[in-house]
Amino acid sequence: MATPVPALDMAAAAINLLPIPAALIAHRDDRFLLLTVNHPFRLAGLGTTPEQSPFIAQIGPRVQAFIDGDALREEFPWEFGDSVDCRYYRVTLARLVRNDERRCLVTLVDHTSELRTEHNLRREMMTDSLTGLSNRAGFSDRLETLMADQEQRARYAVLVLDLDRFSRVNACLGSMAGDELLITVARRLKGALRAHDILARTGGDEFGILLTLEEGPADADHVARRIQSALATPFRLSDFEIRVACSIGIAFGSSEVEEAEELIRHAQFAVKRSKISGRAEAYQTQAFDIAREQFGMETALRRAIENGLMRLTYQPICDLATGRIVSFEALARWTDEDGVQHSPNDFIPVAEESGLIVPLGRWAIEEAARTLAGWDAKAGGDCGVKLAVNLSAIQLQRDAIAPVVERALSLNGLPGSRFTLELTESALVTDPDRIAAIMHALKSLGTTIAMDDFGTGYSNLAYLQKLPIDVLKIDRSFITGMLADRDKIAIVRAILSLSQALGMKTTAEGIETNELAQTLAALGCTYGQGYVYARALEASAAYAYLEASAH
């Protein structure tokens, strides 16, 4: 007959078969007993006696609570070792009951490899591979952690820094030079920051900085000045010395701002203002509200264009010598579905920034052509006037204007000579050669080309001479109050002399009195436009005005 094997020996034999660290632990008389431990348990350095076991030292109270309790099973994570050689275990406690002695089986599954891989992948996902800095996700994650404490949010500020002209470096010197510049900029920025400030690369040529405000908001201004000073020294790339300026936006944390991304967006919004002002700008709620209104206007304007809520009004342009109406300028007007009239000074900039100026401009050209053809039909032939349509600089850049004009003229049976197209000086500055080609294409259709708001832009007079411009429109700022201002009279005389030398005609905008009209005619100005003749009129009223002036 076989000799019975003691239960403890059977448990020890079973535990020793396990490939993971395992131990049988009892607790009695306020003492832990390691009834048995297997080889992996000893190999992991978890001890062979209760007094020497780091496992008992750290997890003992939890094991005791489990043994004294009623749960059959419990799992929890445990870290063992220092930061350099830390091991990550999943500990399982399982209850064993024999007679009145309460014991438990402890097993440990090592997850170190998986967790380290996960940590490495997370670190890579949060790190910019080029500079080694945190990327946008890592920066946002760190900021989110700090903002979790609502009372501490006011201690932090976010700076967003955008490099000016970086795209030109990439275009001229190549992407490798651009990468080298970004790395060098990152080093300089790191040197300009305090030890506890956090630098990240949050975009292509955008950097984010998380500041701890020790002395209040003034800290952000000081750091911004140090950054600008650090970037003032030219960067050496290949055989070139590159000066890199930057735009800096600042957003301060507060209890009202709950999300990290929101604070970053505020700083990015301030960057846009910095690009205009040339200095570091702090986020202002009022400016953000204006931008939000503009987004709302953009949506409403898009619907207005799609649903036919836009209309053109027409302001007469008269020959100053004869008083005869020679043309009407078509001006876009918008009354929304609620009956609110929006000023062109408000919706045209929104249209240009959003790109809606392209469909809006096409509609204006087509509508003007339809209106003029309708007037001709009423008159039983050529009604005797031209229509002038304004072209935006953005429209010239993004749309094929000449084919659009040609199609509108053709569909309405109009010769090009019935159309005047008005461009501003700012349109020439954007891309002179391309705009010149567009102007020649328009001129080949027989249209008249007018330069609007002349005197307020930056056109090169030598270049101006080569362009097919027929009319210079003198900006109203020089005409208003001209009779009482010698300087304005001198400027107007100079423009008139220039136009005569170049063989161009002139139109004075903003004429409000007959005396002013007579003075301009005496000085040699060709045409006049302003309230002295009429305000902008609806299409039917403009035709009635034309008919009345002919009698």
Beta strands, then each sheet from edge to edge (+ up, - down):
strand 1: 22-28
strand 2: 31-37
strand 3: 73-80
strand 4: 87-98
strand 5: 101-110
strand 6: 156-163
strand 7: 198-201
strand 8: 206-212
strand 9: 235-237
strand 10: 240-242
strand 11: 246-252
strand 12: 281-282
strand 13: 310-319
strand 14: 325-335
strand 15: 341-342
strand 16: 386-391
strand 17: 419-424
strand 18: 448-454
strand 19: 471-474
strand 20: 505-509
strand 21: 527-529
sheet 1: 2+ 1- 5+ 4- 3+
sheet 2: 7+ 8- 6+ 11- 12-
sheet 3: 9+ 10-
sheet 4: 15+ 14- 13+ 21- 20- 19- 18- 17- 16-
end
